[in-house]
Amino acid sequence: MRKDLIEPREYQLKIAEIASKRNTLVVLPTGAGKTLISLLVGINRLEKFPDSKILITSPTRPLNAQHKKTFENFTTLNPNEIVLITGKIKPEEREKLYKTAKVITATPQCIKNDLEQGRLSLENFSFITFDESHRAVKDYAYTYIAKKYMEQAKNPLILALTASPGGSYERIEEIKENLFIEAVEIRTEFDEDLKKYVQPIFKEWVYVDLPEDFVRIKSLLEEKLKENISWLKEHEFVQKIKPTKKSFLMLQEEFSKKLKEDPKNFPIMWALIKTVEAIKIEHAIELLETQGISPLVDFFEKIKSSKRKSDKELVKDPRIKEVMSRAENLRSRGIEHPKLDKLVYIVKDLLRENPSNRIIVFANYRSTIDKINEVMRKNGIKSEILIGQAMKGGKGLSQKQQIEILNKFLNCEFNVLSASSIGEEGIDYFADVAIFYDAVPSEIRELQRKGRVGRKKAGRVIFLLTKKTRDEAYYWAAFHREKKMKGILYDMKRKSKRKTLMDWLKK
């Protein structure tokens, strides 16, 4: 390690010491130096097993490139022995690189494919880092790689890194089980050894009211939704008066499976139709409450153009017809969502305070991102968008374009970056202010969004919330899940320390 270029913090050294002995899940705030812990443990393993290799795997190419750069900049290893592996490299070339490299950074799908095809064996790997390890659930590639690693490696050691593994005990346990985790290390901004390195983040809440025209549209949608729920309740498919979106999705999955087994089961067929309709109406209400008129109109235009019989029946409903008519009328008058006007006011105010402020605006839907960008530019504000790669013929940005836009943002070539979930993880950048145009019910995504500010100086997070809507409900859901998550992790940390002590006493 290049000690002349790097000075690890006390908590990084402590965590690295623990992680060098046991498979460890490390939970640290974004920007607290998780990558350096991976480097410290990696170097330790290469010193202990000089003939071995190490693997760092991350979900995206840019994130893997950052890990590669860290090893190049802060170690004395031969740069030719530090390689980045992605699907863009031909399989036969990858096989050669696996043999000659000492440190491999790679996308998990690529590693999984090469393990399955016999191009790679993990027998001689003394260490693996799973970055963004909250993804290690269900059938994500991390689960397969970890299982193969524990089966093949002579001297295995696993390090899992994340800012937020999830808000439920079951989810965290699933990650631990899938990655063979034995110890948990967590630090938050309140821990003494981290506190002095954390910049304060100031939170603000800006509220808007749902306009009367929106309320009328919402009531029509809710009337139709209530009718579907009543039918499902009457036929004993649901018990609650207000089932959640998640429970509707689970019902849809259940009914679809039953129909595959028995396509002529008409009660189940009707239940599926009612459930699918309910999911679509729920989504329409969410668009209206949190996004605005254009996304709602676009959504119903897709349903109108659908060839599905259920979609054709839905748009025939007089209430849905009225919803579409009212929404189209509002859009023709240039009415969107009150949050949009409020956002422009906030951004202008921030730029009056400091013309070089870098502001990231997070939104869930690409149509909203485009609208925000358009409105910013109309108001003379330099603005760009950050979205993922194109899907199903839609527009998107390549990873190269994403990095170019972020570099321009960091160099203050424009002030406002409107970002989808792609801006939440996987690329290292920061802003002065983060604005949540809409709330997210996920504590994982909320923490990642907040992690984009307060990196090098005090930051601000502004929540735009529509009163008495899903905006508020989602905000509080994420708040409580984050609180619960930290409690679970501290409890797991205490238990893992107790187990370590007991194991030591037995010896």
C-alpha positions in Angstrom: 0.0 0.0 0.0 1.2 3.5 -0.8 1.3 4.9 2.8 2.7 8.2 1.5 -0.6 8.8 -0.4 -3.2 7.5 2.0 -3.9 7.7 5.7 -6.8 5.4 6.7 -9.2 6.7 9.3 -9.4 5.0 12.7 -12.8 3.3 12.0 -11.6 2.1 8.6 -8.6 0.4 10.2 -10.8 -1.1 13.0 -13.4 -2.5 10.5 -10.6 -3.7 8.1 -9.1 -5.6 11.0 -12.4 -7.4 11.7 -13.1 -8.0 8.0 -9.6 -9.6 7.5 -10.6 -12.4 9.8 -14.3 -13.1 9.2 -16.9 -12.7 6.4 -18.2 -9.3 7.2 -21.1 -7.1 6.1 -20.0 -3.4 6.4 -22.7 -0.7 6.5 -21.4 2.9 6.2 -22.9 6.1 5.0 -22.2 7.0 1.3 -18.9 8.8 1.1 -17.5 7.3 4.3 -14.8 5.3 2.5 -16.1 1.8 2.1 -13.8 1.3 -1.0 -10.7 2.0 1.2 -11.7 -0.8 3.6 -11.9 -3.2 0.6 -8.4 -2.1 -0.4 -7.0 -2.6 3.1 -8.4 -6.1 3.4 -7.4 -6.9 -0.1 -3.8 -6.0 0.5 -3.8 -7.9 3.7 -5.0 -11.1 1.9 -2.4 -10.7 -0.9 0.4 -10.4 1.7 -0.9 -13.4 3.6 -1.4 -15.5 0.4 1.1 -14.1 -2.1 0.2 -16.5 -4.9 -3.6 -15.8 -4.6 -5.9 -13.4 -6.5 -8.7 -11.1 -5.3 -12.0 -10.1 -6.9 -14.1 -6.9 -6.4 -17.5 -7.0 -8.0 -19.9 -4.1 -8.4 -23.2 -3.8 -10.3 -21.9 -1.3 -12.9 -18.9 -0.7 -15.1 -18.2 2.8 -13.7 -18.2 1.5 -10.1 -15.8 -1.3 -11.0 -13.6 1.2 -12.8 -13.4 3.3 -9.6 -12.2 0.2 -7.6 -9.6 -0.5 -10.3 -8.4 3.1 -10.0 -8.2 2.8 -6.2 -5.9 -0.2 -6.4 -3.8 1.5 -9.2 -3.4 4.7 -7.2 -2.8 3.4 -3.7 -0.9 0.2 -4.1 2.5 -0.8 -5.5 1.0 -3.6 -7.6 1.9 -3.8 -11.2 -1.0 -1.9 -13.1 -1.0 -4.6 -15.7 -2.1 -7.1 -12.9 -5.1 -4.9 -12.0 -7.9 -5.5 -14.6 -11.4 -4.5 -15.3 -13.6 -7.3 -16.7 -17.0 -6.6 -18.4 -19.2 -8.3 -21.0 -17.6 -6.0 -23.7 -14.4 -8.1 -23.5 -14.5 -11.3 -25.6 -14.8 -14.5 -23.5 -11.5 -15.9 -24.7 -9.7 -12.6 -23.7 -11.4 -12.7 -20.3 -10.1 -16.2 -19.7 -6.5 -15.0 -20.4 -6.9 -12.0 -18.1 -8.2 -14.2 -15.2 -5.0 -16.2 -15.5 -2.5 -13.3 -15.5 -4.3 -10.7 -13.2 -3.8 -10.3 -9.5 -6.7 -8.0 -8.8 -9.9 -8.3 -10.9 -12.8 -5.9 -10.8 -15.8 -7.1 -12.7 -19.6 -6.9 -13.2 -21.3 -9.8 -11.4 -23.2 -11.1 -14.4 -20.0 -11.4 -16.3 -18.4 -13.4 -13.4 -21.5 -15.6 -13.1 -21.5 -16.4 -16.9 -17.8 -17.3 -16.9 -18.2 -19.5 -13.8 -21.1 -21.3 -15.5 -19.1 -21.8 -18.7 -16.0 -23.0 -16.9 -13.8 -20.0 -18.0 -13.1 -19.1 -14.4 -12.4 -21.0 -11.2 -12.4 -19.2 -7.8 -10.1 -21.8 -6.2 -7.1 -19.4 -5.9 -9.1 -16.3 -4.9 -8.3 -15.4 -1.2 -10.8 -12.5 -1.1 -14.0 -11.2 -2.7 -15.7 -7.8 -2.2 -19.4 -7.6 -3.0 -20.1 -3.9 -3.4 -23.7 -2.5 -3.2 -24.4 -5.8 -1.4 -28.0 -4.9 -0.7 -28.6 -6.5 -4.2 -27.6 -9.9 -2.9 -31.2 -11.1 -2.7 -33.3 -13.7 -4.7 -31.5 -14.7 -7.9 -29.1 -11.8 -8.3 -25.7 -12.9 -9.6 -24.0 -12.2 -6.2 -25.8 -15.1 -4.6 -24.5 -17.6 -7.2 -20.9 -16.2 -7.1 -20.8 -16.4 -3.3 -22.0 -20.0 -3.3 -19.5 -21.0 -5.9 -16.7 -19.1 -4.1 -17.3 -20.9 -0.8 -17.4 -24.3 -2.7 -14.2 -23.7 -4.7 -11.8 -21.4 -2.8 -9.0 -22.8 -0.7 -8.8 -19.7 1.5 -12.1 -17.8 1.2 -12.9 -14.4 2.7 -15.9 -12.2 1.8 -16.5 -8.5 2.4 -20.0 -7.1 1.7 -20.3 -3.3 1.4 -23.5 -1.2 1.4 -24.9 2.1 2.7 -28.3 0.4 3.3 -29.0 -3.3 3.3 -32.8 -2.9 3.8 -35.4 -2.1 6.5 -36.5 -5.6 7.5 -34.8 -8.3 9.6 -35.7 -10.9 7.0 -34.1 -9.0 4.1 -30.8 -8.4 6.0 -30.8 -12.1 7.1 -31.3 -13.1 3.5 -28.2 -11.0 2.4 -26.2 -12.4 5.3 -27.1 -16.0 4.4 -26.5 -15.5 0.6 -23.1 -14.0 1.2 -22.1 -16.3 4.1 -21.7 -13.4 6.5 -20.5 -14.0 10.0 -19.9 -10.4 11.4 -21.8 -7.1 10.9 -20.0 -3.7 11.2 -22.1 -0.6 11.1 -21.3 3.1 11.6 -23.7 6.0 11.3 -23.2 9.8 11.6 -23.8 9.4 15.4 -20.9 7.0 16.1 -18.0 8.7 17.8 -15.3 7.4 15.5 -17.2 8.5 12.4 -18.9 11.7 13.6 -15.9 14.0 13.1 -15.6 13.0 9.5 -19.2 13.5 8.6 -20.4 16.8 7.1 -23.8 18.0 8.4 -26.8 17.7 6.1 -29.7 20.2 6.6 -33.1 19.0 5.8 -36.1 21.1 4.6 -39.6 20.2 3.8 -41.6 22.1 1.2 -45.3 21.4 1.0 -47.9 22.0 -1.8 -51.6 21.4 -1.9 -53.3 19.1 -4.4 -55.3 21.4 -6.7 -59.1 21.1 -6.8 -59.1 19.8 -10.4 -56.7 17.0 -9.3 -58.9 16.2 -6.3 -61.9 15.6 -8.6 -59.9 13.3 -10.9 -58.5 11.4 -7.9 -62.1 10.9 -6.5 -63.2 9.3 -9.8 -60.2 7.0 -9.8 -60.8 6.1 -6.2 -64.4 5.3 -6.9 -63.4 2.8 -9.6 -60.7 1.3 -7.4 -63.2 0.9 -4.5 -65.5 -1.0 -6.8 -62.8 -3.5 -7.8 -61.7 -3.9 -4.1 -65.4 -4.5 -3.1 -65.7 -7.3 -5.8 -62.5 -8.9 -4.6 -63.6 -8.7 -0.9 -67.1 -10.0 -1.7 -65.5 -13.0 -3.4 -63.1 -13.4 -0.4 -59.9 -12.8 -2.4 -58.9 -9.9 -0.1 -59.7 -9.2 3.5 -58.7 -5.5 3.9 -60.8 -2.5 2.7 -57.5 -0.8 1.5 -55.1 -3.4 0.2 -51.6 -2.2 -0.5 -50.0 -2.0 -4.0 -47.6 -4.8 -2.9 -50.5 -7.1 -1.9 -52.2 -6.5 -5.3 -49.0 -7.5 -7.0 -48.7 -10.6 -5.0 -52.3 -11.5 -5.8 -51.6 -10.9 -9.5 -48.7 -13.4 -9.3 -50.8 -15.9 -7.4 -53.8 -15.7 -9.8 -51.5 -16.0 -12.9 -49.9 -19.2 -11.5 -53.4 -20.7 -10.9 -54.6 -19.8 -14.4 -51.5 -21.5 -15.9 -52.5 -24.7 -14.1 -56.2 -24.3 -15.0 -56.9 -21.8 -17.8 -60.7 -22.3 -17.5 -60.9 -21.3 -13.9 -63.3 -18.4 -14.5 -63.6 -17.0 -10.9 -59.8 -16.7 -10.9 -59.8 -15.2 -14.3 -62.2 -12.5 -13.2 -60.2 -12.0 -10.0 -57.1 -11.5 -12.1 -58.8 -8.9 -14.3 -60.1 -7.0 -11.2 -56.6 -7.1 -9.6 -54.8 -5.9 -12.7 -57.3 -3.0 -13.1 -56.7 -2.1 -9.4 -52.9 -2.0 -9.9 -53.3 0.3 -12.9 -55.7 2.6 -11.1 -53.4 2.7 -8.1 -50.6 3.7 -10.4 -52.7 6.4 -12.1 -53.5 7.9 -8.6 -49.8 7.8 -7.8 -48.9 9.6 -11.1 -51.6 12.2 -10.4 -50.6 12.9 -6.8 -46.8 12.8 -7.2 -46.0 13.6 -10.9 -48.7 15.6 -12.5 -51.0 15.7 -15.6 -48.7 14.8 -18.5 -47.5 11.5 -17.0 -51.2 10.6 -16.2 -52.3 11.4 -19.8 -49.4 9.5 -21.3 -50.2 6.5 -19.0 -53.9 6.4 -20.2 -52.9 6.8 -23.8 -50.8 3.6 -23.5 -53.8 1.8 -22.1 -56.1 3.2 -24.9 -53.7 1.9 -27.5 -53.3 -1.5 -25.9 -54.8 -4.5 -27.6 -55.6 -6.3 -24.4 -59.3 -6.9 -23.8 -59.0 -5.9 -20.1 -57.5 -2.5 -21.1 -60.2 -1.9 -23.6 -62.8 -2.6 -21.0 -61.1 -0.4 -18.5 -61.1 2.7 -20.8 -64.8 2.1 -21.5 -65.7 2.8 -17.9 -67.5 6.2 -17.7 -65.4 7.3 -14.7 -62.2 6.5 -16.5 -63.5 8.3 -19.6 -64.1 11.4 -17.5 -60.7 11.1 -15.9 -59.0 11.1 -19.4 -61.1 14.0 -20.6 -60.4 16.1 -17.6 -56.7 15.3 -17.6 -56.4 16.1 -21.4 -58.2 19.4 -20.8 -55.8 20.4 -18.0 -52.8 19.5 -20.1 -54.1 21.5 -23.1 -54.2 24.5 -20.7 -50.6 24.0 -19.7 -51.4 22.8 -16.2 -48.9 20.2 -14.7 -48.3 19.8 -11.0 -47.8 22.6 -8.4 -44.5 21.0 -7.4 -43.1 22.0 -10.7 -43.6 25.7 -10.2 -42.4 25.4 -6.6 -39.3 23.6 -7.8 -38.4 26.4 -10.2 -38.9 28.9 -7.4 -36.6 26.9 -5.0 -33.9 26.5 -7.7 -33.9 30.2 -8.6 -33.6 31.0 -4.9 -30.6 28.6 -4.5 -28.8 30.1 -7.5 -29.4 33.6 -6.1 -27.7 32.5 -2.9 -24.8 31.0 -4.8 -24.6 31.0 -8.7 -22.2 28.0 -8.6 -24.5 25.7 -6.6 -24.8 22.2 -8.0 -28.3 21.0 -7.6 -29.5 17.4 -8.2 -33.2 16.8 -8.6 -34.3 13.2 -8.1 -37.5 12.0 -9.8 -38.9 8.5 -10.4 -40.2 8.8 -13.9 -38.4 9.7 -17.1 -41.3 11.8 -18.4 -41.1 13.9 -15.2 -37.3 14.2 -15.6 -37.7 15.5 -19.2 -40.4 18.0 -18.0 -38.2 19.3 -15.2 -35.3 19.7 -17.6 -37.5 21.5 -20.1 -39.0 23.9 -17.5 -35.5 24.7 -16.1 -34.2 25.6 -19.5 -37.2 27.7 -20.3 -36.4 29.7 -17.1 -32.8 30.3 -18.2 -31.3 27.7 -15.9 -28.5 25.5 -17.2 -29.8 22.0 -16.9 -29.1 18.4 -18.0 -30.6 15.0 -17.4 -29.1 11.7 -16.0 -31.0 8.6 -17.0 -30.1 5.0 -17.6 -29.4 3.2 -20.8 -32.2 2.9 -23.4 -34.8 0.2 -22.8 -37.4 -1.3 -25.2 -36.6 1.2 -27.9 -36.8 4.2 -25.6 -34.2 6.9 -25.2 -31.4 6.6 -22.8 -27.7 7.5 -22.1 -24.8 5.2 -22.5 -22.4 4.8 -19.5 -19.9 7.0 -21.3 -22.5 9.7 -21.8 -23.5 9.4 -18.1 -19.9 9.9 -17.0 -19.4 12.9 -19.4 -22.5 14.6 -18.0 -21.4 14.0 -14.4 -17.9 15.5 -15.1 -19.6 18.6 -16.6 -21.8 18.8 -13.5 -18.8 18.5 -11.1 -17.0 21.2 -13.2 -20.0 23.5 -12.7 -20.7 23.7 -16.5 -24.4 23.6 -15.6 -26.3 23.9 -12.3 -29.2 21.4 -12.3 -29.0 17.7 -12.9 -32.4 15.9 -13.1 -31.8 12.3 -12.3 -33.6 9.0 -12.3 -32.6 6.1 -10.0 -29.3 5.8 -12.0 -28.1 8.8 -10.0 -28.6 7.1 -6.7 -25.8 4.5 -6.8 -23.0 3.2 -8.8 -21.3 6.4 -9.9 -19.1 8.6 -7.6 -20.2 12.2 -7.7 -21.7 14.8 -5.3 -23.9 17.9 -5.2 -24.4 20.9 -2.9 -28.2 20.4 -2.8 -30.4 17.4 -3.4 -34.1 17.9 -4.1 -36.5 15.0 -3.9 -39.2 15.9 -6.4 -41.0 12.8 -5.3 -40.6 10.6 -2.2 -39.5 7.0 -2.3 -40.9 4.4 0.1 -37.5 2.6 0.0 -35.0 3.3 2.8 -32.3 2.0 0.5 -33.0 4.5 -2.2 -33.6 7.4 0.2 -30.2 6.9 1.9 -28.5 6.7 -1.5 -30.2 9.9 -2.6 -29.2 11.7 0.6 -25.6 10.3 0.2 -25.1 12.6 -2.8 -24.7 15.7 -0.6 -22.5 16.4 2.4 -19.5 14.7 0.9 -16.9 17.5 1.2 -18.9 20.3 2.9 -22.3 20.8 4.6 -25.2 19.8 2.3 -28.9 20.4 2.0 -31.7 18.0 1.2 -35.1 19.4 0.2 -38.2 17.3 0.2 -41.0 18.4 -2.1 -44.2 16.9 -0.7 -47.9 17.1 -1.8 -50.0 17.2 1.3 -52.3 14.2 2.2 -51.0 12.1 -0.7 -48.6 9.2 -1.4 -45.7 11.7 -1.3 -46.2 12.1 2.5 -46.9 8.3 3.0 -43.8 7.3 1.1 -41.6 9.8 2.9 -42.7 8.5 6.3 -42.4 4.9 5.2 -38.7 5.3 4.2 -38.1 7.3 7.5 -39.4 4.5 9.7 -37.7 1.8 7.7 -34.3 3.5 7.9 -34.7 3.9 11.7 -35.7 0.2 12.0 -32.8 -0.9 9.8 -30.2 0.8 11.9 -31.6 -0.8 15.1 -31.5 -4.3 13.5 -27.9 -3.8 12.3 -26.6 -2.5 15.7 -28.3 -5.6 17.3 -26.6 -7.9 14.7 -23.3 -6.2 15.4 -23.6 -6.8 19.1 -24.5 -10.5 18.6 -21.7 -11.1 16.2 -19.2 -9.6 18.7 -20.6 -11.7 21.4 -20.2 -14.8 19.2 -16.6 -13.9 18.4 -15.9 -13.6 22.2 -17.5 -16.9 22.9 -15.5 -18.6 20.1 -12.3 -17.1 21.5 -13.1 -18.3 25.1 -13.8 -21.8 23.8 -10.3 -21.9 22.4 
